């Protein structure tokens, strides 16, 4: 919710700035060039936060599950080796 309010505030401020510059016949192209990346960052912020969460989950699953599978494989191999040594 806070991100939406922040995004809306940035957008409204940007549009208001553009309108004010247009009314006073000032350079709007430079303003759009300046504010474009700011708007892009504001609206991509939510997606980047989700990306961090997903990457963390992937890392946890990969490392945690992989470590467990390696340990299980080693224990199974050692158990087989001990069984064949005793026969």
N, C-alpha and C positions, 0 to 999 in steps of 0.2 A: 504494500500500500504506500509506504514511504517513497519507494522508487517511482511509482506512478505520479505522485504529487511533485517530486523533484523534476521528473521528465516534463510534466505539464508546465511547471514554473519556468523551466529553461525554454521551452517552446514558446510560451506566451511572451516572455521577455525578448526572445529573438524576433518574433513577429512585430512586437511593439517597436523595437529598435529599427527594424526595416521600414515600418510605416513612418516613423518620425524622420528618418533620413530621407525618405521619398518626399515627404511634405516639404522639407526644407531644401530640396533639390541637391542633396549631398551624394557622395559616391556610395552607391548601394552594392556594387560588385565586390568591392573590397570587404564590406561587411559580411556579405554572403560567403566569401572565401574564408573569412575568419571564423564565422559562426558554424559553418558546415561541419567541420570535425568535432566541434563541441556538441552539436546536436547528435551526430553519429555516435559519439562516445556515451552520451546520456542514454540513448535508446539501446545501445548494445550492452550496457552495464548489466542488465538482468540476465542476458544470455551468457555473459562471461562468468557470472556468479554460478549459474547452473553448470557451466562447463567445468569449473573448479570442483564442484561437488561430484560430478560424474567421474572426473579423472581420479579423485581421491578414492572413490568406490572401486574403480577399475584396479588401481594400485593395490588396494587392500585385498581384493579378491584374487588377483594374480599372485601376489607375493604370499599371502596367507594360505591359499589353496595349494599353490605350487610347493611351498615348504612342507606342508602336511603330506602331500603325495610323495615327495622325495623321501621323507622320513619313513612313511609306510613301505615304500619300495625297498629301502635299505633294510628295514627290519624283516621284511618278508624274505629278502635274499639271504640275510644272515640265518634266519630260521631254516630255510631250505639247505643251506650249507651245513648247518649243525646236524640236520636230519640225515644228510648223505654221509657225513663223517662218522656217524655212530653206526651205520649199517655195515 
